[in-house]
Amino acid sequence: MYAFRKPFSAAEYAGLKFFDTELDLKTVFVVSQIVGYDMSKVIGIKVCTEVTRNNRTRMLFAMIVLAQLALLFFAVLPLNLKIVAIFCNGLPLGMVWGLVVWYLEGRRLSEMLLAGLSCSFIVASGVVKDIGLWLMRVHHIDQFWMPFTTGLIFFPPFLLSVWMLNQVPQPTDDDVQARVERRTMNSRQRWQFVKQFLGGLIMLLIAYFFLTAYREFRDSFGAEIFRQLGYGEEPAIFTRCELWVAFGVVAALALLTLIKNNRMGLIGAFVIMTAGTLMMGLGTLAYDKGRIDGLTWMVFCGLGSYLAYVPYGSVLFDRLIASTRAVGTAVFAIYIADAIGYGGAITVLLSKDLLASDVSRLDFFRYFTYFMSILGTVLLMASCCYFLVLHNTANHQIKKGSL
């Protein structure tokens, strides 16, 4: 999926403005795609929680075909109309994650499976941008045709991957016993889920609002940040950076597989996330004091942000449901978070160009890192305490009912 979403951000579209405004055309492209992606998340709250297994493969195929057609229009439409094409590119892609997670959640090995999935998108973000740069620098592909060309390269392996994913068996009886059966959810069940976890969800969603914006800024403007750090001409710089990030995230999440108790597993997820937000701030402080170089700092920022970000889309809600014995699916909670989180990305990206246009992207990223580190640490610790109280309440009710 990332081969159809992220390559366009490898180009800088230098000097291009949106009509006669102060908005860089690249910022408008990024925001336009995120608006489509965010709308897809809102649609996915219903669609991805109700879709049956038999329809998931067809939906995955349809989503990617529509995204690739949009990239074709991105290449051929006039300059300012390209924002429509990139919006249409994001519109189907937001549901891909939920369709894939449906295959993997609710299992004793869900942490390992979702860690692998998370590794794939962290590495993919770097790899597809490096391929985009390679197409432009070595093969002189135009920056507007580069995203479509990258999509063509990845379409055959995408088809193979979807076929392989569909061979994954259903959760076993032991999986259901350990992690609670995951079912499709109707409207009443979705509202009940929100009311049951409202206090903790609010704290998690505020943190995710800014965390998603932070991740998107680092991801979308990585080319500019690396150039200002002095790595503009370094080959495969994105892949070199993100490989360290991916391995660190996978190692941390894989350790959760060793924790069988769901309450301790939930605590473990929050420990990993809080360690991530702390790492972001401490890494930036070390960079500002000259203790580490720019590439190491970007690894720290990436690893810290993904340690906090990835559990939202994987193990956090899976463990929460298993811990509290709530009726529902992690996909629903993931899509509520994403729908709000990408709204944060839109807000921050536009605010940068409209309210802080004189601040370089590198400096803005530094300030944003400190803010995210402090806010994220406080909210994650508070929400962890909230959900632990819920866990104790759920266990008390189960014991009372058994008596």
C-alpha positions in Angstrom: 0.0 0.0 0.0 2.8 2.4 0.8 4.1 2.1 -2.7 0.9 3.8 -3.8 0.8 6.4 -1.1 4.2 7.6 -0.1 6.5 8.0 -3.2 5.1 11.4 -4.2 6.6 12.9 -1.0 10.1 12.0 -2.1 9.9 14.9 -4.6 10.3 18.4 -3.2 8.3 20.3 -5.9 10.7 23.2 -5.2 9.5 26.7 -5.8 5.9 25.7 -6.6 3.2 27.5 -4.7 -0.6 26.9 -4.6 -2.0 29.6 -6.8 -0.9 32.9 -5.2 -0.9 31.9 -1.6 2.0 31.3 0.9 1.3 27.6 0.8 3.9 25.4 -0.7 2.4 23.2 -3.4 4.0 20.1 -1.7 2.2 21.0 1.6 -1.1 21.2 -0.3 -0.4 17.8 -1.9 0.4 16.3 1.5 -2.7 17.8 3.1 -5.0 16.9 0.2 -3.9 13.2 0.4 -4.3 13.2 4.1 -7.8 14.7 3.8 -8.8 11.8 1.5 -7.0 9.3 3.8 -8.8 10.7 6.9 -12.2 10.5 5.2 -11.3 6.9 4.3 -10.7 6.3 8.0 -14.1 7.7 8.9 -15.8 5.5 6.3 -13.7 2.6 7.6 -15.2 2.9 11.1 -18.3 1.3 9.6 -17.0 -0.6 6.5 -14.0 -2.2 8.1 -15.9 -3.3 11.2 -18.7 -4.9 9.2 -16.9 -6.5 6.2 -16.8 -10.3 6.1 -13.7 -12.3 5.4 -14.9 -13.3 1.9 -15.1 -9.7 0.8 -11.7 -8.5 2.2 -9.6 -9.7 -0.7 -11.9 -8.0 -3.3 -11.8 -4.8 -1.3 -8.1 -4.8 -1.0 -7.7 -5.2 -4.7 -10.2 -2.5 -5.5 -8.6 0.0 -3.1 -5.2 -0.3 -4.7 -6.5 -0.2 -8.3 -8.4 3.1 -7.5 -5.3 4.6 -5.9 -3.1 3.7 -8.9 -5.6 5.3 -11.3 -5.5 8.4 -9.2 -1.7 8.5 -9.5 -2.2 8.5 -13.3 -4.4 11.5 -13.1 -1.8 13.1 -10.7 0.7 12.8 -13.6 -1.5 14.2 -16.4 -3.7 16.9 -14.8 -2.8 20.6 -14.8 -0.7 21.7 -11.8 -3.3 23.0 -9.4 -5.8 20.3 -10.3 -3.3 17.6 -9.2 -4.5 18.2 -5.6 -7.8 16.5 -6.7 -6.0 13.5 -8.0 -3.8 13.1 -4.8 -7.0 13.5 -2.7 -8.6 10.6 -4.7 -5.4 8.6 -4.1 -5.7 8.9 -0.4 -9.5 8.2 -0.3 -9.4 4.4 -0.8 -6.0 3.7 0.9 -7.1 4.5 4.5 -9.1 1.3 4.7 -6.2 -1.0 3.7 -4.7 -1.2 7.2 -8.0 -2.2 8.8 -8.7 -4.9 6.3 -5.2 -6.4 6.9 -5.5 -6.2 10.7 -8.7 -8.1 10.6 -6.7 -11.2 9.6 -4.2 -10.9 12.4 -6.0 -9.7 15.6 -7.4 -11.8 18.4 -4.6 -14.4 18.4 -2.1 -15.5 21.0 0.6 -14.4 18.5 -1.0 -11.2 17.5 1.8 -9.1 18.9 4.3 -10.9 16.7 2.1 -10.7 13.7 1.3 -7.1 14.2 4.9 -6.2 14.9 5.8 -7.7 11.6 3.1 -5.7 9.9 4.3 -2.6 11.6 7.9 -3.3 10.5 6.7 -3.6 6.9 5.1 -0.1 6.8 8.0 1.6 8.6 10.5 0.1 6.2 8.2 0.6 3.3 7.9 4.3 3.9 11.7 4.6 3.5 12.1 2.1 0.7 9.5 3.5 -1.6 10.8 7.0 -1.2 14.3 5.9 -2.0 13.0 4.1 -5.1 11.2 7.3 -6.1 14.5 9.3 -5.7 16.2 6.6 -7.8 13.7 6.8 -10.6 14.1 10.6 -10.7 17.9 10.8 -10.4 19.0 7.7 -12.4 16.2 7.2 -14.9 15.1 10.9 -15.0 11.5 10.1 -14.5 9.5 13.4 -14.1 8.6 14.1 -10.4 4.8 13.9 -11.3 5.1 10.6 -13.1 7.4 9.0 -10.5 4.6 8.0 -8.1 2.6 6.2 -10.8 5.8 4.5 -12.0 6.6 3.3 -8.5 3.1 1.9 -8.2 3.5 -0.1 -11.4 6.7 -1.7 -10.0 4.9 -2.8 -6.8 1.6 -4.0 -8.3 2.6 -7.6 -9.0 4.1 -8.2 -5.5 1.0 -6.6 -4.1 -1.2 -9.2 -5.8 0.9 -12.0 -4.5 0.9 -10.6 -1.0 -2.9 -10.3 -0.9 -3.3 -13.9 -2.1 -0.9 -15.1 0.6 -2.6 -13.0 3.3 -5.9 -14.7 2.4 -4.4 -18.1 3.2 -4.0 -17.1 6.9 -6.3 -19.5 8.9 -9.0 -18.3 11.3 -8.2 -17.9 15.0 -8.2 -21.3 16.8 -10.3 -22.1 19.9 -7.2 -21.5 22.1 -6.8 -18.0 20.5 -10.4 -17.2 21.2 -10.0 -18.4 24.8 -6.9 -16.3 25.4 -7.9 -13.1 23.5 -11.7 -13.0 23.3 -13.6 -13.7 20.1 -13.6 -10.8 17.6 -16.9 -10.1 15.9 -18.3 -7.7 13.4 -19.9 -4.7 15.2 -23.2 -3.0 14.6 -24.0 0.6 15.4 -25.3 -0.1 18.9 -22.2 -2.1 19.8 -19.9 0.6 18.5 -21.6 3.3 20.7 -21.4 1.0 23.7 -17.7 0.5 23.1 -17.1 4.3 23.1 -19.1 4.9 26.2 -17.4 2.1 28.1 -13.9 3.5 27.4 -14.7 7.2 27.0 -12.3 8.7 29.6 -9.3 6.8 28.5 -10.1 7.1 24.9 -10.2 10.9 25.1 -6.6 11.0 26.6 -5.3 8.5 24.1 -6.9 10.4 21.2 -5.5 13.8 22.2 -2.0 12.2 22.3 -2.7 10.5 18.9 -3.9 13.7 17.3 -0.5 15.3 17.7 1.5 12.1 17.4 0.0 11.4 13.9 0.8 15.0 12.9 4.3 14.5 14.1 4.8 11.3 12.3 3.3 12.6 9.1 5.5 15.8 9.2 8.7 13.7 9.6 7.6 11.3 6.9 6.3 13.8 4.3 9.1 16.3 4.7 12.0 14.0 5.5 13.7 14.9 2.2 13.8 18.6 3.2 14.9 17.8 6.8 17.7 15.5 5.7 18.9 18.1 3.2 19.0 20.7 5.9 20.9 18.3 8.1 23.5 17.8 5.3 22.4 14.4 4.0 20.7 15.6 0.8 22.9 13.6 -1.6 23.3 10.5 0.6 22.1 7.3 -1.2 19.3 5.3 0.4 19.2 7.7 3.3 15.5 7.0 4.1 16.1 3.2 4.1 19.2 3.4 6.3 17.3 5.5 8.8 14.1 3.5 8.9 15.7 0.1 9.1 17.0 0.9 12.5 13.6 2.3 13.5 11.8 -0.8 12.2 14.0 -3.3 14.0 13.7 -1.4 17.2 9.9 -1.3 17.1 9.6 -5.0 16.1 12.0 -6.1 18.9 10.0 -4.1 21.5 6.6 -5.3 20.4 7.7 -8.9 20.0 8.6 -8.9 23.6 4.9 -8.5 24.4 4.3 -11.9 23.0 6.1 -13.3 26.0 3.6 -11.7 28.4 0.6 -14.0 28.6 -1.3 -12.1 31.3 -3.5 -9.5 29.5 -3.3 -6.9 32.3 0.5 -7.1 32.2 0.5 -7.0 28.5 -1.6 -3.8 28.5 0.9 -2.3 31.0 3.7 -3.4 28.7 2.2 -1.7 25.7 1.9 1.6 27.7 5.5 1.3 28.9 6.8 0.9 25.4 4.7 3.9 24.2 5.9 6.1 27.0 9.5 5.1 26.5 9.1 6.2 22.9 7.8 9.7 23.8 10.7 10.1 26.3 13.2 9.0 23.7 12.0 11.7 21.3 12.7 14.5 23.8 16.0 13.1 25.1 17.3 12.4 21.6 16.5 16.0 20.5 18.2 17.4 23.6 21.3 15.3 22.9 21.3 16.6 19.3 21.0 20.2 20.4 23.9 19.8 22.7 26.0 18.3 19.9 26.3 14.8 21.5 24.9 13.0 18.4 24.8 13.7 14.7 21.8 14.5 12.6 21.2 10.9 11.2 21.3 9.4 14.7 18.9 12.1 15.9 16.5 11.2 13.1 16.7 7.6 14.1 15.9 8.5 17.7 13.0 10.6 16.6 11.7 7.9 14.3 12.1 5.1 16.8 10.6 7.1 19.6 7.6 8.3 17.6 6.9 4.8 16.1 7.2 3.1 19.5 4.4 5.4 20.6 2.5 5.4 17.4 2.5 1.8 16.2 0.8 0.2 19.3 -2.3 2.3 18.5 -2.7 0.5 15.2 -1.8 -2.9 16.6 -1.3 -4.3 20.1 -2.8 -1.6 22.3 -6.4 -2.1 21.5 -6.0 -5.8 21.0 -4.7 -6.1 24.6 -7.3 -3.7 25.9 -10.2 -5.8 24.6 -8.6 -9.0 25.9 -7.9 -7.4 29.3 -11.4 -5.9 29.8 -13.3 -8.7 28.0 -15.1 -6.0 26.0 -17.3 -7.0 23.0 -15.8 -5.7 19.8 -12.9 -5.6 17.5 -9.6 -3.7 17.7 -10.2 -2.5 14.1 -13.0 -0.2 15.3 -10.9 1.4 18.0 -8.0 1.8 15.5 -10.2 3.6 13.0 -11.6 6.0 15.6 -8.0 6.9 16.5 -6.9 7.3 12.9 -9.9 9.4 11.9 -9.0 11.9 14.7 -5.2 11.5 14.3 -5.1 12.4 10.6 -7.2 15.5 11.4 -4.3 16.5 13.6 -1.9 16.0 10.7 -4.0 18.3 8.5 -4.2 21.0 11.2 -0.4 21.0 12.0 0.7 20.9 8.4 -1.4 23.9 7.4 -0.5 25.8 10.5 3.2 25.4 9.7 2.9 27.2 6.3 0.2 29.7 7.3 1.4 30.7 10.8 5.1 29.8 10.9 6.2 30.2 7.3 9.4 31.9 8.3 10.5 28.9 10.4 12.5 26.3 8.6 11.1 22.8 8.5 14.1 21.5 10.5 13.5 24.0 13.3 9.8 23.5 13.4 10.4 19.7 13.6 12.8 20.3 16.6 10.2 22.4 18.5 7.4 20.0 17.7 9.5 17.1 19.1 9.9 18.7 22.5 6.2 19.5 22.6 5.2 15.9 21.6 7.6 14.3 24.1 6.1 16.2 27.1 2.4 16.0 26.1 2.6 12.4 25.0 4.4 11.2 28.2 1.8 12.8 30.5 -1.3 11.6 28.6 0.0 8.1 28.1 0.7 7.7 31.8 -2.7 9.0 32.8 -4.6 6.8 30.3 -2.6 3.7 31.5 -3.9 4.3 35.0 -7.4 4.8 33.7 -7.5 1.5 31.9 -5.9 -0.4 34.7 -8.9 0.6 36.9 -11.2 -0.7 34.1 -9.4 -4.0 34.1 -9.8 -4.4 37.8 -13.5 -3.6 37.5 -14.0 -6.1 34.7 -12.3 -8.8 36.6 -14.4 -8.1 39.7 -17.6 -8.3 37.6 -16.5 -11.6 36.1 -15.7 -13.1 39.5 -19.0 -11.8 41.0 -20.9 -13.4 38.0 -19.2 -16.7 38.5 -20.2 -16.7 42.2 
